[in-house]
Amino acid sequence: MVMCEWTLADIKNRASSKAFAKQTILKLDIEDYKRSLKQGTYGGITYEEAEQVLDGYKTELQVWNYITCLLYTSDAADDLLCV
């Protein structure tokens, strides 16, 4: 079996791209749920359940914001070690 050899920089770039993509999707989901709540079009769940879903998306976005911050902090620390 052939294994792909990734450098640390490749892995960090991919992780950063995935984190930003996840943040973007969550922001879109949050806006979609806000719009659904205003319009009353949130499917077969109650308004309160829809609010809980929205809160869950907001919490997940905070987590991904933190992960992205850690990625950048890690990059900065690596740059200092390599100097």
C-alpha positions in Angstrom: 0.0 0.0 0.0 1.3 3.4 -1.0 1.2 6.0 1.8 0.9 9.7 1.2 3.8 11.5 2.8 2.7 14.8 4.2 4.9 17.5 5.7 3.9 19.2 8.9 3.2 22.3 6.8 0.9 20.3 4.5 -1.0 19.0 7.5 -1.3 22.4 9.1 -2.6 23.9 5.9 -5.2 21.2 5.5 -6.3 21.6 9.1 -6.6 25.3 8.7 -8.6 24.9 5.5 -10.9 22.4 7.2 -11.4 24.7 10.2 -12.3 27.7 8.0 -14.6 25.6 5.9 -16.4 24.3 9.0 -16.7 27.9 10.4 -18.2 29.1 7.1 -20.8 26.3 7.0 -21.7 26.9 10.6 -22.2 30.7 9.9 -24.5 29.8 7.0 -26.4 27.3 9.1 -26.8 29.9 11.9 -28.2 32.5 9.4 -30.5 29.9 7.9 -31.9 28.9 11.3 -32.4 32.6 12.3 -34.3 33.2 9.1 -36.4 30.0 9.7 -37.2 31.1 13.2 -38.4 34.5 12.0 -40.5 33.0 9.2 -41.8 30.2 11.3 -40.5 27.6 8.8 -38.4 25.3 11.0 -40.0 21.9 10.1 -41.5 19.4 12.3 -40.0 20.6 15.6 -41.1 23.1 18.1 -39.9 26.7 18.2 -38.0 25.9 21.4 -36.3 22.9 19.8 -35.3 25.1 16.8 -33.8 27.6 19.2 -31.9 24.8 20.9 -30.5 23.8 17.5 -29.5 27.4 16.8 -27.8 27.6 20.2 -26.0 24.3 19.4 -24.7 25.8 16.1 -23.5 28.9 17.9 -21.7 26.8 20.5 -20.1 24.7 17.8 -18.9 27.9 16.0 -17.3 29.1 19.2 -15.4 25.8 19.4 -14.2 26.0 15.8 -13.2 29.6 16.4 -11.1 28.4 19.3 -9.6 25.5 17.2 -8.6 28.0 14.5 -7.0 30.2 17.1 -5.0 27.2 18.4 -3.9 26.5 14.8 -2.5 30.0 14.4 -1.0 30.0 17.9 0.7 26.7 17.0 2.1 28.1 13.8 3.5 31.2 15.6 5.1 28.9 18.2 6.6 26.7 15.5 8.0 29.8 13.7 9.7 31.0 17.0 11.2 27.5 17.5 12.6 27.4 14.0 14.3 30.8 14.2 
